[in-house]
Amino acid sequence: MDCYTPSLTIKPVRCVFDERWRARVTEGRACSVGPVWRRKSGMLSKIKSITNNRILSAIDHKIVRRSFFENPVSERINQRKIIFFHPPKCGGTSVADALHGRFGNNRIESAEKTFSLDAIGSRRAAELLGITIGGYRENLLAYALETKGIRYVEGHFPFSTRVLQGKERSFDYITVLRDPKERLLSHYYFNRTKSERDHFPIDISLEEWLETKQARAAGTIFLRMFCGDVELAESLQEYGNNDEALTSAIDCAIGNLNKFTIASDINYFEDYFRSLYSIDLHLNRKNKNPESDYSRLKDQPKYIQDKIHEICDPDIRIYETVIENAYSGPVRES
């Protein structure tokens, strides 16, 4: 009796029952002894990329865990738990990619201990429910941190004072920052030229875009992400640069970032991480800008530069203060 068992995109696996078991079935004496699977050559190599535990049998787990998925002891993060707050377009995708899989003896075990936010999925869910993206992601952060066994959480989460109260005793907070002016330009050109058009696409010129609320929100991502209050963050999209509430929010963001184990410019993040965790991340560039040769700030017209400075002023103040505190010296120019 031959059968075929399809599984996702993998070619069907032909299995043949052991002849003794076949005889027992024929004679009506079948016992609990299961079939002995004879897999085609190379089957395990095809399932190495699959981390769904329901697809792998127990014996497959043992075989695969000892080979492809095994983490060298020197690359594991065994004693610490981490929340990685990932501001968009700061190099965080490279950091997240390097950290995944380091929280267990193997990548399958590590996957069971991590929670990664789906940026597009969370935005769509928030829209479906009629609530703000920040509010929905705050709820997901609370859920992730209260889930048993979770040791690593990452994504575009807001720093929520009420969710994180007391958590600094059990979790390390880390993030990557970037010069806000260059980050804003990278954000514009990435969303202007990317092929995926259903997640915050931009279809107008840079000059036009800088006059929009979307640009103002993008230019104050550090302010809104780290001020500690999701509702306040939503209201900060309408502000004057000398507004008292804005100044208070900037101070809150700086104070919150000063609680972080690492709040570093991406250019120095690996050095900080190595010094604290004794692990080399070997960051590779991920989520690259499709418009790699776009004009940087110094090459933009003067009026564009001035407008970017105006929009990013709160984030510039946050970035310069936090980076200066981190390095006990002047901020390096991008």
C-alpha positions in Angstrom: 0.0 0.0 0.0 1.7 3.2 -1.2 0.6 6.7 -0.2 1.6 10.2 -0.9 1.7 13.0 1.7 2.0 16.5 0.4 3.4 19.3 2.6 3.4 22.9 1.6 5.6 23.5 -1.5 7.8 20.4 -0.8 7.4 17.7 -3.4 5.2 14.8 -2.1 7.0 12.3 0.1 6.6 8.7 -0.9 6.3 6.4 2.1 6.3 2.6 2.2 5.0 0.6 5.2 7.2 -2.0 6.7 6.4 -5.4 5.2 5.8 -6.9 8.6 3.3 -4.2 9.5 1.6 -4.7 6.0 1.2 -8.4 6.8 -0.4 -7.5 10.2 -2.9 -5.2 8.4 -3.7 -7.9 5.8 -4.3 -10.5 8.6 -6.3 -8.1 10.7 -3.6 -8.1 13.4 -2.4 -4.5 13.0 -0.8 -3.2 16.2 0.2 0.2 17.3 3.6 0.0 15.6 3.6 2.9 13.1 4.9 2.9 9.5 8.6 3.1 8.8 9.1 6.0 6.5 11.6 5.7 3.6 12.4 9.3 2.5 13.8 10.3 -0.8 17.4 11.5 -0.8 17.7 15.1 0.1 14.4 15.4 2.0 15.9 16.8 5.1 17.7 19.5 3.1 14.4 20.6 1.8 12.8 21.0 5.3 15.7 22.9 6.8 14.0 26.2 6.0 10.8 25.1 7.7 10.4 26.0 11.4 6.8 24.9 11.9 7.0 22.2 14.5 3.9 20.5 13.3 5.6 19.6 10.0 8.7 18.0 11.6 8.5 14.6 13.3 10.3 14.0 16.6 13.1 12.1 14.9 13.4 14.9 12.3 13.9 17.4 15.1 16.8 15.4 16.5 18.5 15.1 13.1 18.0 18.7 12.1 18.7 20.3 15.4 22.1 18.7 15.5 23.1 20.1 12.1 21.7 23.2 10.3 19.8 24.7 13.2 22.4 24.2 15.9 23.8 27.4 17.5 27.4 27.5 18.5 27.7 28.1 22.2 29.7 31.3 21.5 26.7 32.8 19.6 23.9 32.1 22.0 22.3 34.7 24.3 21.6 32.4 27.3 21.3 34.7 30.4 19.6 37.8 29.0 16.2 38.8 27.7 16.0 41.6 25.2 13.4 44.0 23.7 14.6 45.5 20.5 12.7 48.7 19.6 13.1 49.1 15.9 12.7 52.6 14.4 12.1 52.4 10.7 15.0 53.0 8.3 17.7 53.0 10.9 19.4 49.7 10.0 17.3 47.7 12.4 16.3 45.0 10.0 20.0 44.0 9.9 20.1 43.9 13.7 16.9 41.9 14.0 18.1 39.4 11.4 21.4 38.9 13.3 19.6 38.5 16.7 17.0 35.9 15.6 18.0 32.4 16.5 20.4 33.2 19.3 18.0 32.5 22.3 18.2 28.7 22.4 20.4 25.8 21.6 19.1 25.7 18.0 16.9 27.9 15.7 13.8 25.9 16.2 14.0 26.2 20.0 14.8 29.9 19.6 11.8 30.5 17.5 9.6 29.3 20.3 11.1 32.0 22.6 10.9 35.0 20.3 8.1 37.4 19.3 8.5 39.5 16.2 6.0 42.2 15.1 4.7 42.1 11.6 4.7 45.8 10.6 2.2 45.4 7.7 0.0 42.9 9.5 -0.3 45.1 12.6 -1.1 48.1 10.5 -3.9 46.3 8.7 -5.3 44.8 11.9 -5.4 48.3 13.5 -7.2 49.7 10.5 -9.7 46.8 10.6 -10.4 47.4 14.3 -10.6 51.2 13.9 -7.8 51.9 16.4 -4.5 53.7 16.1 -1.4 51.7 14.9 0.4 52.8 18.0 -2.4 51.7 20.3 -2.6 48.3 18.7 1.1 47.7 18.8 1.2 48.8 22.4 -1.3 46.0 23.1 0.8 43.5 21.2 3.9 44.5 23.2 2.0 43.9 26.4 0.9 40.5 25.2 4.4 39.5 24.1 6.0 40.5 27.4 3.4 38.5 29.4 3.7 35.4 27.2 5.4 32.5 29.1 8.9 31.7 27.9 9.5 34.7 25.7 13.1 35.9 25.8 13.3 38.2 22.7 10.8 40.7 21.4 11.4 43.0 18.4 9.6 45.3 16.1 8.2 48.8 15.5 6.8 49.0 19.0 6.2 52.2 20.9 8.1 52.6 24.2 5.1 52.4 26.6 5.7 53.5 30.1 2.7 51.7 31.5 3.5 48.4 29.7 7.2 48.5 30.6 6.9 49.5 34.2 9.2 47.3 36.2 10.3 45.3 33.1 13.8 46.9 33.0 14.7 44.4 35.8 14.1 41.4 33.6 14.6 42.8 30.0 17.4 44.7 28.3 16.1 47.5 26.1 18.1 48.1 22.9 17.6 50.2 19.8 19.4 51.7 16.9 19.3 55.3 15.9 20.3 57.3 12.9 20.8 61.0 12.0 17.1 62.1 11.7 17.7 64.2 8.6 19.3 61.3 6.6 16.7 58.9 8.0 13.9 61.1 6.7 15.4 61.1 3.2 15.9 57.4 3.3 12.3 57.0 4.3 11.1 59.1 1.5 13.1 57.4 -1.3 12.4 53.9 0.0 8.7 54.4 0.0 8.8 56.3 -3.2 10.5 53.6 -5.2 9.7 50.3 -3.5 7.7 47.7 -5.4 5.3 46.9 -2.6 2.7 49.7 -2.8 0.2 48.9 -0.1 2.2 50.0 3.0 2.6 53.8 3.2 3.5 54.4 -0.4 4.7 57.8 -1.6 3.8 59.0 -5.1 4.7 62.7 -5.0 7.9 64.7 -5.3 10.1 65.3 -2.2 9.2 69.0 -2.2 5.5 68.2 -2.1 5.8 65.4 0.4 7.7 67.6 2.9 4.5 69.7 3.2 2.3 66.7 4.3 1.4 65.3 7.7 2.9 62.0 6.7 6.3 63.7 6.4 6.0 65.4 9.8 5.1 62.1 11.3 8.1 60.4 9.6 10.4 63.2 10.7 9.5 62.8 14.4 9.7 59.0 14.7 12.0 59.1 17.7 9.8 61.6 19.5 6.6 59.6 19.0 8.2 56.2 19.5 10.1 56.9 22.8 8.0 59.6 24.5 6.4 56.8 26.6 2.7 57.7 26.0 0.9 56.4 22.9 -2.0 58.9 23.1 0.5 61.8 23.5 2.5 60.5 20.5 -0.6 60.7 18.3 -1.2 64.3 19.3 2.4 65.4 18.7 1.8 65.3 14.9 0.4 68.8 15.3 3.0 71.0 17.1 5.0 74.1 17.0 8.7 73.7 17.7 8.5 75.9 20.8 5.4 74.3 22.1 5.6 73.5 25.9 4.1 70.0 25.4 6.5 69.2 22.7 9.5 70.2 24.9 8.2 68.0 27.7 7.8 65.1 25.3 11.3 65.5 24.0 12.6 65.4 27.6 10.6 62.2 28.2 11.9 60.5 25.1 15.5 61.4 26.1 14.9 60.1 29.6 13.4 56.9 28.4 16.2 56.3 25.9 18.7 56.8 28.8 17.2 53.7 30.4 18.3 51.6 27.5 21.1 49.0 27.7 22.0 50.1 24.2 20.8 53.2 22.3 23.4 53.5 19.6 23.9 54.8 16.1 23.9 51.8 13.8 27.5 52.6 12.9 28.6 51.7 16.4 26.0 49.2 17.4 28.1 46.1 16.8 30.9 47.4 19.1 28.5 48.1 21.9 26.8 44.8 21.5 30.1 42.9 21.5 31.3 44.7 24.7 28.1 43.9 26.6 27.2 40.4 25.3 30.6 39.1 24.0 29.0 38.2 20.7 29.9 39.3 17.2 26.8 40.0 15.2 28.4 40.4 11.8 25.6 42.6 10.5 24.7 42.4 6.9 22.7 45.1 5.1 19.1 44.1 4.9 16.0 45.9 3.5 18.2 48.0 1.3 16.8 51.2 -0.3 15.9 50.4 -3.9 17.0 54.0 -4.8 20.5 53.6 -3.5 22.0 56.6 -5.3 19.5 59.2 -4.2 20.7 62.7 -3.3 21.8 62.9 0.3 21.1 65.9 2.5 24.2 67.8 1.5 23.3 67.4 -2.2 19.7 68.6 -1.8 18.7 72.3 -2.6 19.1 74.7 0.4 15.3 75.1 0.8 14.9 71.3 1.0 17.6 71.1 3.6 16.0 73.9 5.7 12.6 72.2 5.5 14.0 68.9 6.6 15.8 70.6 9.5 12.5 72.2 10.6 10.5 68.9 10.4 13.2 66.8 12.2 14.1 69.4 14.9 12.6 67.3 17.8 14.3 64.1 16.7 17.6 66.0 16.1 17.5 67.2 19.7 16.7 63.7 20.9 19.4 62.0 18.7 22.2 64.4 19.5 21.5 64.3 23.3 21.3 60.5 23.5 24.2 59.8 21.3 26.4 62.4 23.1 25.4 60.8 26.4 26.2 57.3 25.1 29.7 58.2 23.7 30.5 61.0 26.2 31.7 63.1 23.3 30.5 65.0 20.2 28.1 63.3 17.7 29.9 62.2 14.6 28.6 63.6 11.3 26.8 61.2 9.0 
